[in-house]
Amino acid sequence: MSNVIIDPDQLSSAIAEQLGLYQKNIEQKINKCGAESMKELVRITQDTAPFNAKHHGRHYVSCIASRKENSRLGITTYTWYVKAPCHRLTHLLVHGHPMPNGGHYAGDPFLKNACDKVLPEYEKKIIEAVQDG
């Protein structure tokens, strides 16, 4: 902050202005961290998602995506999802299901594993962004 002389009558507006600048800076950094982390989550889940070469090949993996949603407060939220027609398959792949010819598919926690890898890094980036201001 520069050496600017402020009248006591204008102190509250000057503080509000500085806090507004700080807020915009933090919002931009958080949005950037969110975009990078979501891109990483999509990449990891596409790399580690199970697929059956006989039935769908890698079609399920190509349906994994994310979307950007703006919120009212200026912070952008990102949603991981699987596009149709494969969207119903995610629950079965993660939690398991009975097989058509007998037996049971135990499930593959590829989504949880990817989240466990990405979330700590995301939290660390957010803490750094807020501390750096």
DOBA-197396 format. One record per residue: x, y, z of N, C-alpha, C in turn; residue number from 1. Coordinates in Angstrom, 3 decimals. Layout:
N
(atom (X, Y, Z), (X, Y, Z), (X, Y, Z), NUM) ...
This chain:
133
(atom (0.845, -1.172, 0.000), (0.000, 0.000, 0.000), (0.891, 1.236, 0.000), 1) (atom (0.523, 2.258, -0.728), (1.324, 3.473, -0.835), (1.059, 4.397, 0.353), 2) (atom (1.878, 5.405, 0.472), (1.732, 6.378, 1.548), (0.731, 7.449, 1.143), 3) (atom (-0.529, 7.143, 1.244), (-1.593, 8.059, 0.880), (-2.245, 8.558, 2.164), 4) (atom (-2.491, 9.845, 2.226), (-3.156, 10.423, 3.392), (-4.662, 10.348, 3.169), 5) (atom (-5.356, 9.810, 4.154), (-6.799, 9.617, 4.054), (-7.462, 10.354, 5.206), 6) (atom (-8.503, 11.081, 4.873), (-9.285, 11.750, 5.916), (-10.009, 10.702, 6.744), 7) (atom (-10.207, 10.953, 8.026), (-10.962, 10.007, 8.858), (-12.372, 9.748, 8.333), 8) (atom (-12.962, 10.721, 7.645), (-14.310, 10.542, 7.087), (-14.301, 9.523, 5.937), 9) (atom (-13.171, 9.394, 5.269), (-13.068, 8.501, 4.112), (-12.400, 7.167, 4.452), 10) (atom (-12.098, 6.965, 5.725), (-11.376, 5.759, 6.132), (-12.168, 4.487, 5.838), 11) (atom (-13.449, 4.496, 6.148), (-14.252, 3.279, 5.925), (-14.334, 2.928, 4.449), 12) (atom (-14.473, 3.930, 3.577), (-14.541, 3.631, 2.139), (-13.182, 3.165, 1.610), 13) (atom (-12.085, 3.698, 2.153), (-10.752, 3.258, 1.732), (-10.497, 1.817, 2.152), 14) (atom (-10.910, 1.470, 3.371), (-10.764, 0.082, 3.840), (-11.616, -0.857, 2.992), 15) (atom (-12.851, -0.434, 2.692), (-13.736, -1.256, 1.867), (-13.148, -1.467, 0.474), 16) (atom (-12.526, -0.431, -0.075), (-11.918, -0.549, -1.393), (-10.762, -1.545, -1.376), 17) (atom (-9.905, -1.468, -0.366), (-8.772, -2.390, -0.256), (-9.248, -3.824, -0.037), 18) (atom (-10.271, -4.009, 0.775), (-10.809, -5.354, 0.989), (-11.444, -5.902, -0.286), 19) (atom (-12.065, -5.039, -1.078), (-12.631, -5.455, -2.362), (-11.552, -5.932, -3.320), 20) (atom (-10.430, -5.212, -3.371), (-9.306, -5.628, -4.220), (-8.731, -6.964, -3.754), 21) (atom (-8.612, -7.109, -2.441), (-8.110, -8.367, -1.870), (-9.049, -9.520, -2.227), 22) (atom (-10.352, -9.281, -2.108), (-11.335, -10.311, -2.413), (-11.247, -10.734, -3.879), 23) (atom (-11.156, -9.784, -4.793), (-11.054, -10.114, -6.222), (-9.797, -10.936, -6.506), 24) (atom (-8.698, -10.557, -5.871), (-7.432, -11.268, -6.059), (-7.555, -12.715, -5.571), 25) (atom (-8.133, -12.886, -4.393), (-8.318, -14.235, -3.837), (-9.262, -15.055, -4.708), 26) (atom (-10.351, -14.450, -5.178), (-11.306, -15.164, -6.042), (-10.615, -15.675, -7.298), 27) (atom (-9.797, -14.839, -7.920), (-9.093, -15.257, -9.139), (-8.154, -16.422, -8.865), 28) (atom (-7.429, -16.351, -7.748), (-6.503, -17.435, -7.413), (-7.244, -18.729, -7.101), 29) (atom (-8.357, -18.639, -6.373), (-9.133, -19.833, -6.038), (-9.740, -20.444, -7.295), 30) (atom (-10.258, -19.608, -8.185), (-10.824, -20.121, -9.433), (-9.763, -20.824, -10.272), 31) (atom (-8.561, -20.271, -10.298), (-7.463, -20.900, -11.046), (-7.096, -22.247, -10.426), 32) (atom (-7.019, -22.295, -9.088), (-6.714, -23.557, -8.398), (-7.786, -24.605, -8.668), 33) (atom (-9.043, -24.187, -8.656), (-10.148, -25.110, -8.919), (-10.101, -25.677, -10.320), 34) (atom (-9.809, -24.823, -11.293), (-9.733, -25.286, -12.685), (-8.594, -26.279, -12.872), 35) (atom (-7.440, -25.985, -12.288), (-6.297, -26.887, -12.411), (-6.570, -28.230, -11.727), 36) (atom (-7.167, -28.181, -10.552), (-7.438, -29.412, -9.808), (-8.495, -30.262, -10.504), 37) (atom (-9.514, -29.630, -11.067), (-10.549, -30.397, -11.771), (-9.970, -31.028, -13.031), 38) (atom (-9.123, -30.312, -13.724), (-8.483, -30.874, -14.924), (-7.652, -32.096, -14.536), 39) (atom (-6.944, -31.992, -13.423), (-6.133, -33.113, -12.939), (-7.016, -34.295, -12.529), 40) (atom (-8.147, -34.020, -11.856), (-9.064, -35.090, -11.441), (-9.629, -35.821, -12.655), 41) (atom (-10.031, -35.089, -13.666), (-10.559, -35.718, -14.888), (-9.476, -36.566, -15.550), 42) (atom (-8.255, -36.050, -15.624), (-7.164, -36.803, -16.246), (-6.876, -38.097, -15.494), 43) (atom (-6.813, -38.012, -14.168), (-6.513, -39.202, -13.366), (-7.628, -40.234, -13.487), 44) (atom (-8.884, -39.795, -13.420), (-9.988, -40.765, -13.518), (-10.058, -41.384, -14.906), 45) (atom (-9.731, -40.629, -15.936), (-9.704, -41.208, -17.280), (-8.588, -42.235, -17.415), 46) (atom (-7.470, -41.988, -16.760), (-6.343, -42.922, -16.831), (-6.588, -44.197, -16.028), 47) (atom (-7.310, -44.081, -14.911), (-7.451, -45.219, -14.004), (-8.822, -45.894, -14.045), 48) (atom (-9.769, -45.372, -14.790), (-11.107, -45.968, -14.844), (-11.053, -47.338, -15.510), 49) (atom (-11.780, -48.300, -14.958), (-11.808, -49.629, -15.575), (-12.624, -49.607, -16.871), 50) (atom (-12.256, -50.467, -17.793), (-13.029, -50.582, -19.021), (-12.957, -52.010, -19.512), 51) (atom (-13.957, -52.413, -20.253), (-14.046, -53.755, -20.803), (-13.895, -53.648, -22.315), 52) (atom (-12.842, -54.174, -22.834), (-12.562, -54.062, -24.263), (-13.614, -54.778, -25.113), 53) (atom (-14.278, -55.804, -24.558), (-15.277, -56.553, -25.321), (-16.550, -55.744, -25.544), 54) (atom (-16.990, -55.000, -24.502), (-18.289, -54.325, -24.587), (-18.179, -52.884, -25.076), 55) (atom (-17.584, -52.051, -24.299), (-17.588, -50.631, -24.634), (-16.207, -50.090, -24.981), 56) (atom (-15.175, -50.883, -24.824), (-13.827, -50.388, -25.073), (-13.524, -49.226, -24.141), 57) (atom (-12.964, -48.177, -24.662), (-12.643, -47.005, -23.852), (-13.730, -45.940, -23.976), 58) (atom (-14.905, -46.316, -24.451), (-15.996, -45.360, -24.612), (-16.379, -44.722, -23.278), 59) (atom (-16.410, -45.502, -22.213), (-16.743, -44.966, -20.890), (-15.735, -43.892, -20.481), 60) (atom (-14.474, -44.160, -20.709), (-13.423, -43.221, -20.320), (-13.575, -41.900, -21.069), 61) (atom (-13.974, -41.959, -22.320), (-14.139, -40.722, -23.090), (-15.337, -39.910, -22.629), 62) (atom (-16.233, -40.502, -21.861), (-17.413, -39.791, -21.353), (-17.143, -39.055, -20.040), 63) (atom (-16.000, -39.278, -19.412), (-15.663, -38.588, -18.162), (-15.313, -37.140, -18.492), 64) (atom (-15.956, -36.209, -17.780), (-15.743, -34.791, -18.075), (-16.000, -33.959, -16.826), 65) (atom (-15.865, -32.661, -16.974), (-16.204, -31.732, -15.899), (-16.896, -30.535, -16.518), 66) (atom (-17.637, -29.825, -15.683), (-18.287, -28.621, -16.163), (-18.083, -27.499, -15.161), 67) (atom (-18.053, -26.301, -15.671), (-17.823, -25.108, -14.873), (-19.174, -24.461, -14.580), 68) (atom (-19.397, -24.143, -13.325), (-20.643, -23.495, -12.920), (-20.301, -22.273, -12.077), 69) (atom (-20.808, -21.131, -12.455), (-20.538, -19.912, -11.693), (-21.514, -19.801, -10.531), 70) (atom (-21.000, -19.371, -9.394), (-21.869, -19.146, -8.251), (-22.062, -17.650, -8.067), 71) (atom (-22.920, -17.280, -7.174), (-23.223, -15.868, -6.954), (-22.078, -15.113, -6.290), 72) (atom (-21.267, -15.773, -5.522), (-20.244, -15.102, -4.739), (-18.952, -14.847, -5.510), 73) (atom (-18.896, -15.213, -6.760), (-17.697, -14.976, -7.554), (-16.767, -16.166, -7.617), 74) (atom (-16.976, -17.162, -6.773), (-16.155, -18.363, -6.798), (-16.796, -19.342, -7.784), 75) (atom (-15.997, -19.831, -8.703), (-16.484, -20.779, -9.700), (-16.442, -22.185, -9.110), 76) (atom (-17.495, -22.940, -9.328), (-17.513, -24.327, -8.888), (-17.396, -25.229, -10.112), 77) (atom (-16.763, -26.361, -9.908), (-16.575, -27.339, -10.973), (-17.217, -28.650, -10.546), 78) (atom (-17.844, -29.326, -11.501), (-18.511, -30.589, -11.231), (-17.919, -31.673, -12.112), 79) (atom (-17.478, -32.758, -11.483), (-17.012, -33.933, -12.206), (-18.247, -34.754, -12.552), 80) (atom (-18.353, -35.246, -13.777), (-19.503, -36.068, -14.156), (-19.140, -36.977, -15.318), 81) (atom (-20.053, -37.883, -15.622), (-19.896, -38.768, -16.769), (-21.066, -38.495, -17.704), 82) (atom (-20.764, -38.238, -18.957), (-21.781, -37.902, -19.946), (-22.659, -39.117, -20.250), 83) (atom (-23.868, -38.843, -20.705), (-24.764, -39.899, -21.160), (-24.169, -40.507, -22.421), 84) (atom (-24.337, -41.740, -22.696), (-25.180, -42.749, -22.079), (-24.472, -43.559, -20.995), 85) (atom (-23.244, -43.200, -20.661), (-22.455, -43.990, -19.703), (-22.637, -43.555, -18.256), 86) (atom (-23.429, -42.520, -17.998), (-23.498, -41.955, -16.659), (-23.991, -42.937, -15.603), 87) (atom (-24.825, -43.886, -15.983), (-25.346, -44.852, -15.000), (-24.312, -45.929, -14.649), 88) (atom (-23.300, -46.061, -15.459), (-22.307, -47.104, -15.268), (-21.346, -46.809, -14.116), 89) (atom (-21.173, -45.552, -13.773), (-20.201, -45.164, -12.744), (-20.498, -45.829, -11.409), 90) (atom (-21.742, -45.798, -10.978), (-22.109, -46.402, -9.696), (-21.766, -47.891, -9.684), 91) (atom (-22.042, -48.581, -10.771), (-21.770, -50.014, -10.840), (-20.272, -50.307, -10.836), 92) (atom (-19.497, -49.486, -11.521), (-18.051, -49.697, -11.554), (-17.406, -49.427, -10.200), 93) (atom (-17.882, -48.430, -9.496), (-17.292, -48.068, -8.206), (-17.730, -49.022, -7.106), 94) (atom (-19.017, -49.358, -7.060), (-19.558, -50.145, -5.944), (-19.718, -51.630, -6.235), 95) (atom (-19.511, -52.043, -7.470), (-19.638, -53.454, -7.818), (-21.053, -53.805, -8.256), 96) (atom (-21.192, -54.992, -8.846), (-22.493, -55.445, -9.339), (-22.407, -56.929, -9.666), 97) (atom (-23.565, -57.613, -9.716), (-23.554, -59.021, -10.129), (-23.259, -59.133, -11.626), 98) (atom (-22.570, -60.178, -11.996), (-22.227, -60.411, -13.392), (-23.350, -61.201, -14.062), 99) (atom (-23.561, -61.013, -15.362), (-24.649, -61.717, -16.052), (-24.478, -63.234, -16.065), 100) (atom (-23.231, -63.722, -16.103), (-23.008, -65.163, -16.159), (-22.642, -65.743, -14.795), 101) (atom (-23.031, -65.067, -13.739), (-22.718, -65.514, -12.386), (-21.492, -64.798, -11.856), 102) (atom (-21.348, -64.813, -10.576), (-20.223, -64.131, -9.962), (-20.579, -62.692, -9.617), 103) (atom (-19.615, -62.011, -9.102), (-19.850, -60.635, -8.673), (-18.614, -59.794, -8.963), 104) (atom (-18.820, -58.639, -9.591), (-17.735, -57.686, -9.813), (-17.588, -56.873, -8.527), 105) (atom (-16.401, -56.910, -7.926), (-16.189, -56.307, -6.608), (-16.200, -54.789, -6.633), 106) (atom (-15.952, -54.188, -7.726), (-15.913, -52.735, -7.793), (-14.481, -52.227, -7.798), 107) (atom (-14.325, -51.042, -8.277), (-13.003, -50.425, -8.378), (-13.132, -48.984, -7.874), 108) (atom (-12.496, -48.665, -6.761), (-12.635, -47.312, -6.205), (-11.755, -46.281, -6.926), 109) (atom (-11.766, -46.291, -8.252), (-10.902, -45.388, -9.012), (-11.238, -43.921, -8.745), 110) (atom (-12.497, -43.609, -8.524), (-12.896, -42.224, -8.282), (-12.429, -41.749, -6.908), 111) (atom (-12.590, -42.584, -5.896), (-12.126, -42.232, -4.549), (-10.612, -42.089, -4.523), 112) (atom (-9.913, -42.989, -5.192), (-8.453, -42.912, -5.245), (-7.987, -41.613, -5.910), 113) (atom (-8.675, -41.222, -6.982), (-8.310, -39.980, -7.668), (-8.592, -38.773, -6.774), 114) (atom (-9.724, -38.782, -6.085), (-10.055, -37.675, -5.172), (-9.056, -37.604, -4.024), 115) (atom (-8.666, -38.753, -3.505), (-7.688, -38.776, -2.415), (-6.337, -38.215, -2.861), 116) (atom (-6.048, -38.316, -4.144), (-4.790, -37.800, -4.674), (-4.877, -36.289, -4.950), 117) (atom (-6.021, -35.827, -5.452), (-6.156, -34.440, -5.902), (-6.542, -33.485, -4.763), 118) (atom (-7.431, -33.897, -3.877), (-7.940, -32.987, -2.843), (-6.882, -32.420, -1.907), 119) (atom (-5.928, -33.191, -1.396), (-4.912, -32.574, -0.535), (-4.086, -31.495, -1.253), 120) (atom (-3.776, -31.734, -2.517), (-3.039, -30.729, -3.290), (-3.891, -29.481, -3.500), 121) (atom (-5.174, -29.678, -3.761), (-6.095, -28.547, -3.947), (-6.179, -27.719, -2.668), 122) (atom (-6.328, -28.382, -1.535), (-6.410, -27.672, -0.260), (-5.126, -26.896, 0.017), 123) (atom (-3.990, -27.495, -0.302), (-2.709, -26.818, -0.092), (-2.613, -25.566, -0.975), 124) (atom (-3.058, -25.670, -2.228), (-3.031, -24.519, -3.136), (-3.943, -23.394, -2.639), 125) (atom (-5.108, -23.756, -2.108), (-6.053, -22.753, -1.603), (-5.454, -22.037, -0.396), 126) (atom (-4.846, -22.767, 0.512), (-4.225, -22.158, 1.688), (-3.112, -21.204, 1.270), 127) (atom (-2.298, -21.615, 0.310), (-1.227, -20.740, -0.185), (-1.798, -19.486, -0.840), 128) (atom (-2.876, -19.634, -1.610), (-3.482, -18.491, -2.282), (-4.019, -17.473, -1.276), 129) (atom (-4.648, -17.957, -0.216), (-5.203, -17.042, 0.787), (-4.085, -16.384, 1.600), 130) (atom (-3.054, -17.139, 1.915), (-1.960, -16.564, 2.685), (-1.152, -15.549, 1.886), 131) (atom (-0.982, -15.803, 0.577), (-0.236, -14.862, -0.270), (-1.043, -13.603, -0.546), 132) (atom (-2.358, -13.772, -0.631), (-3.251, -12.638, -0.829), (-2.990, -12.013, -2.126), 133) 
